[in-house]
């Protein structure tokens, strides 16, 4: 008989950045917000029915009330519960989150029937003296997003002496970060399903702040767009990608590297000229990923500039397709050769009746328009097999590789990382075909 399962490690973030824990970081007298999201709610809804599913968050909230003392527990939606607490020590929140995470590892009773309820737990704490409900909610939701990515609970502790985030200050730091070498790139491979090779990689920008720790794009890209520092940020990214792509090519991996382009830049003629000059003179293989909603802001300028990029050999990919108000009127005008299906549809591909239909129709549409299709957010072998059966061209996601630094990417390519996915097991393919027919 196996021993007890070790509790899932909780990622603790202090002062807005990842840091080692020291005794002086403990916050005496703090307020906290824990956000719990039922990640498998769509699956449960099909099993237990809509009526019972609509009461599920209330049932979970009741169970939480049995596990913790005090505080306010609210079912804030059909799949979301919020727990507000006040405690003498921030470490108490770590313990509470760990207790909640462990409690729901066992089957959960829904009207006398056992079901697995999968919770994503994100939490944030603030010193009582700095209580700010809006900031607390914002930090807890960031923790929840990080928990979904890492598949483990995340607690953001904003300890004593940590001032509330100052957007202006962060914006000034960002300007300096470009020159101080605080920015770096990670790369996520794209696996071509028919050729079974890595056909490209996406460049993802990161910021290692000297005080705040690792700052993710969601925390600073909007600031850069507002201040128009997005121009310098993107130019830096393109320059770094040129250097890295040359290193890859010299090592025998001459594959395109894709850069995310903010929508505000598609109407900036000066940026377009700078980007074109850099890429034309470099001779490297680069692609641009843009969201369709970015085109809608200023369609005439955006479409014209995208055609300028395409004319000099830059591969244009439409990112996050399906997540916004996708419009065929714009889609048919874009000089795109690649369409990326948003991970919203891919992550539930094998557990939903509608998502496979949406994905399959999108693949057929893109192929009819002579575009390759990339599915992002591929996390399971079953989803990979089903996408292959559907005729999807390229897959990207944690199953293949997480975003990695250039040396790790180089090792992945050198060791033929795609080989592990060659010839998906026949059993999975058969299951996928059966699922598609059933859908």
C-alpha positions as CSV (number, residue, x, y, z in Angstrom):
1,X,0.0,0.0,0.0
2,X,1.4,3.4,-1.0
3,X,2.0,6.1,1.6
4,X,0.1,9.4,1.9
5,X,0.3,11.7,-1.1
6,X,2.5,14.7,-0.6
7,X,0.5,18.0,-0.6
8,X,0.8,20.1,-3.7
9,X,3.5,22.7,-3.2
10,X,2.2,26.3,-2.9
11,X,4.0,28.9,-4.9
12,X,4.4,31.9,-2.6
13,X,5.1,35.3,-4.1
14,X,6.2,38.1,-1.8
15,X,6.2,41.8,-2.5
16,X,5.0,41.4,-6.1
17,X,7.9,39.2,-7.2
18,X,9.1,35.6,-6.6
19,X,11.5,35.6,-3.6
20,X,12.9,33.4,-0.9
21,X,11.0,33.6,2.4
22,X,12.6,35.2,5.3
23,X,11.2,35.7,8.8
24,X,10.7,39.5,8.4
25,X,8.4,38.9,5.5
26,X,5.7,37.6,7.7
27,X,2.9,40.2,7.8
28,X,1.3,40.8,11.2
29,X,-2.3,41.6,10.8
30,X,-3.4,41.2,7.3
31,X,-6.5,40.8,5.1
32,X,-6.7,38.2,2.4
33,X,-8.8,37.1,-0.5
34,X,-8.8,33.5,-1.8
35,X,-10.4,32.9,-5.3
36,X,-11.4,29.4,-6.1
37,X,-12.4,28.4,-9.6
38,X,-14.0,25.1,-10.5
39,X,-11.9,24.3,-13.6
40,X,-13.8,21.3,-14.7
41,X,-17.2,23.0,-14.3
42,X,-18.3,22.4,-18.0
43,X,-17.7,18.6,-17.6
44,X,-19.5,18.5,-14.3
45,X,-22.5,20.4,-15.8
46,X,-22.9,17.7,-18.4
47,X,-22.8,15.0,-15.8
48,X,-25.0,16.4,-13.0
49,X,-27.3,18.6,-15.1
50,X,-27.7,22.3,-15.3
51,X,-29.9,22.7,-12.2
52,X,-27.5,20.9,-9.9
53,X,-24.5,22.6,-11.6
54,X,-25.9,26.0,-10.9
55,X,-25.9,25.1,-7.2
56,X,-22.4,23.6,-7.3
57,X,-20.5,26.8,-6.2
58,X,-22.9,27.2,-3.3
59,X,-22.3,23.6,-2.2
60,X,-18.5,24.1,-2.5
61,X,-18.8,27.3,-0.5
62,X,-20.7,25.4,2.2
63,X,-18.0,22.8,2.4
64,X,-15.3,25.6,2.6
65,X,-17.2,27.1,5.5
66,X,-16.8,23.7,7.4
67,X,-13.0,23.8,6.8
68,X,-12.1,27.3,7.9
69,X,-13.0,29.6,10.8
70,X,-14.5,33.0,10.3
71,X,-14.3,35.1,7.2
72,X,-16.9,35.7,4.5
73,X,-17.5,33.1,1.8
74,X,-19.4,34.0,-1.3
75,X,-20.4,32.0,-4.4
76,X,-19.5,34.7,-6.9
77,X,-20.5,32.8,-9.9
78,X,-21.5,29.3,-11.1
79,X,-17.9,28.2,-11.0
80,X,-16.3,30.7,-8.7
81,X,-16.1,31.1,-4.9
82,X,-14.4,34.0,-3.0
83,X,-13.2,33.8,0.6
84,X,-12.4,37.0,2.4
85,X,-10.3,36.6,5.6
86,X,-8.5,38.6,8.3
87,X,-5.7,37.0,10.2
88,X,-2.8,37.9,12.4
89,X,-0.2,36.3,10.1
90,X,0.1,35.9,6.3
91,X,1.5,32.4,6.9
92,X,-2.0,31.4,8.1
93,X,-3.3,32.0,4.6
94,X,-0.6,29.6,3.1
95,X,-1.9,26.9,5.6
96,X,-5.6,27.7,4.7
97,X,-5.0,27.4,1.0
98,X,-3.1,24.1,1.5
99,X,-5.9,22.8,3.6
100,X,-8.5,23.7,1.0
101,X,-6.5,22.2,-1.8
102,X,-6.0,18.9,0.1
103,X,-9.7,18.8,1.1
104,X,-11.0,18.7,-2.5
105,X,-8.6,16.0,-3.7
106,X,-11.2,13.5,-2.4
107,X,-14.5,13.0,-4.2
108,X,-17.1,15.7,-3.6
109,X,-20.7,14.8,-2.8
110,X,-23.3,16.3,-5.1
111,X,-26.8,15.3,-4.1
112,X,-25.5,11.9,-2.8
113,X,-23.3,11.2,-5.8
114,X,-19.4,11.4,-5.7
115,X,-17.7,13.7,-8.3
116,X,-14.2,15.0,-8.7
117,X,-14.3,18.8,-8.3
118,X,-11.0,20.3,-9.6
119,X,-10.3,23.7,-8.0
120,X,-7.8,26.4,-9.1
121,X,-6.7,28.3,-6.0
122,X,-5.3,31.8,-6.1
123,X,-4.9,34.1,-3.1
124,X,-3.5,37.5,-2.1
125,X,-2.7,39.1,1.2
126,X,-2.2,42.7,2.2
127,X,-1.2,44.3,5.6
128,X,-4.4,45.5,7.3
129,X,-3.0,49.0,7.3
130,X,-2.8,48.9,3.5
131,X,-6.2,47.3,3.0
132,X,-7.5,48.0,-0.6
133,X,-10.3,45.8,-1.8
134,X,-9.7,46.6,-5.4
135,X,-6.0,45.9,-5.3
136,X,-6.6,42.7,-3.3
137,X,-9.0,41.4,-5.9
138,X,-6.6,42.3,-8.7
139,X,-3.7,40.5,-7.0
140,X,-5.9,37.4,-6.2
141,X,-7.0,37.2,-9.8
142,X,-3.4,37.4,-10.9
143,X,-2.6,34.6,-8.5
144,X,-5.5,32.6,-9.9
145,X,-4.2,33.0,-13.5
146,X,-0.7,31.9,-12.3
147,X,-2.2,28.9,-10.5
148,X,-4.0,27.8,-13.7
149,X,-0.8,27.9,-15.6
150,X,1.3,26.1,-12.9
151,X,-1.4,23.7,-11.9
152,X,-0.7,24.4,-8.2
153,X,-2.0,26.9,-5.7
154,X,-0.4,30.4,-5.8
155,X,-0.5,32.9,-3.0
156,X,0.7,36.5,-3.6
157,X,1.9,38.1,-0.4
158,X,2.3,41.9,-0.5
159,X,4.2,42.3,2.8
160,X,4.9,45.1,5.1
161,X,6.8,47.9,3.5
162,X,5.5,47.0,0.0
163,X,3.7,49.9,-1.5
164,X,0.8,49.4,-3.7
165,X,1.8,49.0,-7.4
166,X,2.4,52.4,-8.9
167,X,1.7,52.2,-12.6
168,X,3.7,55.3,-13.4
169,X,6.7,53.9,-11.4
170,X,6.4,50.5,-13.2
171,X,6.2,52.4,-16.5
172,X,9.4,54.3,-15.8
173,X,11.1,51.1,-14.7
174,X,10.1,49.5,-18.0
175,X,11.8,52.3,-20.0
176,X,15.0,51.7,-18.0
177,X,14.7,47.9,-18.3
178,X,15.2,47.9,-22.0
179,X,18.7,49.5,-21.6
180,X,19.6,47.6,-18.4
181,X,19.3,44.1,-19.8
182,X,16.4,43.2,-17.6
183,X,14.3,41.9,-20.5
184,X,14.7,38.4,-21.9
185,X,13.0,36.1,-24.3
186,X,11.7,32.5,-24.0
187,X,10.7,30.4,-26.9
188,X,7.8,27.9,-27.3
189,X,8.1,25.3,-30.2
190,X,5.4,24.6,-32.7
191,X,5.1,21.0,-33.8
192,X,4.1,20.3,-37.4
193,X,1.8,17.3,-37.1
194,X,2.3,15.7,-40.6
195,X,6.0,16.3,-40.9
196,X,6.7,15.6,-37.2
197,X,9.2,18.4,-37.0
198,X,9.4,21.6,-35.1
199,X,8.4,24.1,-37.8
200,X,8.8,27.3,-35.9
201,X,8.9,28.9,-32.4
202,X,7.1,31.8,-30.7
203,X,9.1,34.4,-28.9
204,X,7.7,35.4,-25.6
205,X,9.0,38.4,-23.7
206,X,9.8,38.4,-20.0
207,X,11.0,41.0,-17.5
208,X,13.2,40.2,-14.6
209,X,12.7,43.2,-12.4
210,X,15.5,43.8,-9.8
211,X,12.9,44.4,-7.0
212,X,9.6,42.9,-8.1
213,X,11.1,39.7,-9.5
214,X,9.7,38.1,-12.6
215,X,7.1,40.4,-14.3
216,X,4.9,38.7,-16.9
217,X,3.7,40.4,-20.1
218,X,0.2,40.8,-18.8
219,X,1.5,43.2,-16.1
220,X,3.5,45.5,-18.4
221,X,2.4,45.3,-22.1
222,X,-0.7,47.4,-21.5
223,X,1.5,50.0,-19.8
224,X,3.9,50.0,-22.7
225,X,1.0,50.5,-25.1
226,X,-0.3,53.5,-23.2
227,X,3.1,55.2,-23.0
228,X,4.0,54.1,-26.5
229,X,7.1,52.4,-25.1
230,X,5.7,49.4,-27.0
231,X,7.7,50.7,-30.0
232,X,11.0,50.4,-28.3
233,X,10.0,47.2,-26.6
234,X,9.0,45.5,-29.9
235,X,12.1,46.8,-31.7
236,X,14.2,45.3,-28.9
237,X,12.4,42.0,-29.3
238,X,12.9,41.9,-33.1
239,X,16.6,42.7,-32.7
240,X,17.0,39.9,-30.1
241,X,15.0,37.5,-32.2
242,X,17.3,38.3,-35.2
243,X,20.4,37.4,-33.1
244,X,18.8,34.2,-31.7
245,X,17.4,33.0,-35.1
246,X,20.9,33.3,-36.5
247,X,22.2,31.2,-33.7
248,X,19.5,28.6,-34.4
249,X,20.2,28.6,-38.1
250,X,24.0,28.3,-37.6
251,X,23.2,25.2,-35.5
252,X,21.2,23.6,-38.3
253,X,17.7,24.8,-37.1
254,X,16.8,27.4,-39.7
255,X,13.1,27.8,-38.6
256,X,11.0,31.0,-38.4
257,X,10.6,32.8,-35.1
258,X,7.3,34.5,-34.5
259,X,7.0,37.8,-32.6
260,X,3.7,39.1,-31.1
261,X,2.9,42.6,-32.5
262,X,0.6,44.9,-30.5
263,X,-2.4,46.2,-32.3
264,X,-1.4,49.8,-31.7
265,X,1.7,49.3,-33.8
266,X,-0.3,48.3,-36.9
267,X,-1.3,51.9,-37.5
268,X,2.2,53.3,-36.7
269,X,3.9,53.9,-40.1
270,X,7.2,54.8,-38.4
271,X,7.4,51.5,-36.6
272,X,6.5,49.6,-39.8
273,X,9.4,51.3,-41.6
274,X,11.8,50.5,-38.7
275,X,10.7,46.8,-38.5
276,X,10.9,46.3,-42.2
277,X,14.4,47.8,-42.4
278,X,15.6,45.6,-39.5
279,X,14.2,42.4,-41.0
280,X,15.1,43.0,-44.6
281,X,18.7,43.7,-43.8
282,X,19.0,40.7,-41.5
283,X,17.8,38.0,-43.9
284,X,16.4,35.9,-41.1
285,X,13.1,34.0,-41.0
286,X,10.6,35.9,-38.9
287,X,6.9,35.9,-38.5
288,X,4.5,38.3,-36.9
289,X,1.5,37.2,-34.8
290,X,-1.4,39.6,-34.6
291,X,-4.9,39.4,-33.2
292,X,-7.8,40.0,-35.5
293,X,-9.3,42.5,-33.1
294,X,-6.1,44.6,-33.5
295,X,-7.1,45.1,-37.2
296,X,-10.5,46.3,-36.4
297,X,-9.1,49.4,-34.6
298,X,-7.9,50.9,-37.9
299,X,-8.6,48.4,-40.6
300,X,-7.3,50.5,-43.5
301,X,-3.9,51.2,-42.0
302,X,-3.6,47.8,-40.4
303,X,-4.3,45.8,-43.5
304,X,-2.0,48.0,-45.6
305,X,0.9,47.6,-43.2
306,X,0.3,43.9,-42.9
307,X,0.6,43.6,-46.7
308,X,3.8,45.6,-46.5
309,X,5.2,43.1,-44.0
310,X,4.0,40.1,-46.1
311,X,5.6,41.6,-49.2
312,X,9.1,41.4,-47.7
313,X,8.6,37.8,-46.6
314,X,7.4,38.2,-43.1
315,X,4.9,35.3,-42.3
316,X,1.7,36.7,-40.9
317,X,-0.2,34.7,-38.3
318,X,-3.6,35.5,-36.9
319,X,-3.4,34.9,-33.2
320,X,-6.2,33.9,-30.7
321,X,-8.7,33.2,-33.4
322,X,-12.2,32.7,-32.0
323,X,-11.5,34.4,-28.7
324,X,-12.9,37.8,-29.9
325,X,-15.5,38.9,-32.4
326,X,-14.0,37.1,-35.4
327,X,-15.1,38.7,-38.6
328,X,-14.9,37.0,-42.0
329,X,-15.0,40.4,-43.6
330,X,-11.6,41.2,-42.2
331,X,-10.2,37.7,-42.3
332,X,-10.5,37.5,-46.1
333,X,-8.5,40.8,-46.5
334,X,-5.6,39.8,-44.3
335,X,-2.4,38.6,-46.0
336,X,-2.1,35.8,-43.4
337,X,-0.7,32.4,-44.1
338,X,-1.3,31.0,-40.6
339,X,-4.3,31.0,-38.3
340,X,-4.0,30.1,-34.6
341,X,-7.0,28.7,-32.9
342,X,-7.4,30.1,-29.4
343,X,-6.5,27.7,-26.6
344,X,-10.0,28.3,-25.1
345,X,-11.3,25.8,-27.6
346,X,-8.3,23.4,-27.6
347,X,-8.0,22.8,-23.8
348,X,-11.5,21.2,-23.7
349,X,-11.4,19.6,-27.1
350,X,-11.8,16.0,-25.8
351,X,-14.4,16.9,-23.1
352,X,-16.8,19.1,-25.0
353,X,-19.4,18.4,-27.7
354,X,-19.3,21.8,-29.3
355,X,-15.6,22.7,-29.3
356,X,-14.6,19.9,-31.7
357,X,-17.2,21.2,-34.1
358,X,-15.8,24.7,-33.8
359,X,-12.2,23.6,-34.2
360,X,-13.0,21.3,-37.2
361,X,-15.0,24.0,-39.0
362,X,-12.2,26.5,-38.4
363,X,-9.6,24.2,-39.8
364,X,-11.7,23.6,-42.9
365,X,-12.3,27.3,-43.3
366,X,-8.6,28.2,-42.9
367,X,-7.5,25.5,-45.4
368,X,-10.1,26.8,-47.9
369,X,-8.4,30.2,-47.6
370,X,-5.0,28.5,-48.1
371,X,-3.8,29.0,-44.5
372,X,-2.1,26.6,-42.2
373,X,-3.8,26.1,-38.8
374,X,-2.0,26.2,-35.4
375,X,-3.7,24.9,-32.3
376,X,-2.4,26.5,-29.2
377,X,-2.9,25.2,-25.7
378,X,-2.3,21.5,-26.5
379,X,-1.9,19.8,-23.1
380,X,-2.9,16.2,-23.6
381,X,-2.0,13.4,-26.0
382,X,-5.7,12.8,-26.7
383,X,-6.1,16.4,-27.9
384,X,-3.0,16.1,-30.0
385,X,-4.3,12.9,-31.6
386,X,-7.7,14.4,-32.3
387,X,-6.2,17.5,-33.8
388,X,-4.2,15.3,-36.1
389,X,-7.3,13.4,-37.2
390,X,-9.1,16.7,-37.9
391,X,-6.3,17.8,-40.2
392,X,-4.8,20.5,-38.0
393,X,-1.3,21.4,-39.3
394,X,0.6,22.6,-36.2
395,X,0.3,22.2,-32.5
396,X,1.7,24.3,-29.7
397,X,1.4,23.8,-26.0
398,X,2.7,22.4,-22.7
399,X,2.5,18.8,-24.0
400,X,5.2,19.6,-26.6
401,X,7.2,22.2,-24.6
402,X,6.7,25.0,-22.2
403,X,8.3,28.4,-23.1
404,X,12.1,27.9,-22.6
405,X,15.3,29.8,-22.8
406,X,17.3,29.7,-26.0
407,X,19.9,27.1,-24.7
408,X,17.1,24.7,-23.6
409,X,15.4,25.2,-27.0
410,X,18.6,24.5,-28.8
411,X,19.0,21.3,-26.8
412,X,15.3,20.3,-27.5
413,X,15.9,20.8,-31.2
414,X,19.3,19.0,-31.2
415,X,17.8,16.0,-29.4
416,X,14.9,15.9,-31.9
417,X,12.2,16.8,-29.4
418,X,9.5,16.3,-32.0
419,X,10.4,12.6,-32.3
420,X,8.6,11.8,-29.1
421,X,5.3,12.7,-30.7
422,X,5.8,10.8,-34.0
423,X,3.0,8.4,-34.7
424,X,0.5,9.0,-32.0
425,X,-0.6,5.8,-30.4
426,X,-3.3,4.0,-32.5
427,X,-5.4,3.7,-29.4
428,X,-5.6,7.4,-29.0
429,X,-6.3,8.0,-32.7
430,X,-9.1,5.5,-32.6
431,X,-10.5,7.2,-29.5
432,X,-10.3,10.5,-31.2
433,X,-12.1,9.3,-34.3
434,X,-14.8,7.8,-32.2
435,X,-15.2,11.1,-30.2
436,X,-15.4,13.1,-33.4
437,X,-18.2,10.9,-34.8
438,X,-20.0,11.0,-31.5
439,X,-19.8,14.8,-31.6
